[in-house]
């Protein structure tokens, strides 16, 4: 588990995202659950409303996530990872 967290941290660290921050918790949630509504992600991040939106904007600015309209409820937004780095894909198959 330690090696997995270390690899995860290193891979996203290259994109300027620290794993044990709000951004990291958002990314971990998206990796585990796929696209998620903002309310669900806000709860999973354990952060304040303002902190969460600042984190989402930082992730969007780095090109790691996008916000799309939920096709099932056009009032809601879905956040999704743009691309899972190759190193993380390999780690997923190992686990």
Secondary structure, 3 states (H helix, E strand, C coil): CHHHHHHHHHHHHCCCCCCCCHHHHHHHHHHHHCCEEHHHHHHHHCCCHHHHHHHHHHHHHCCCEEEEEECCEEEEEEEEECCCCHHHHHHHHHC
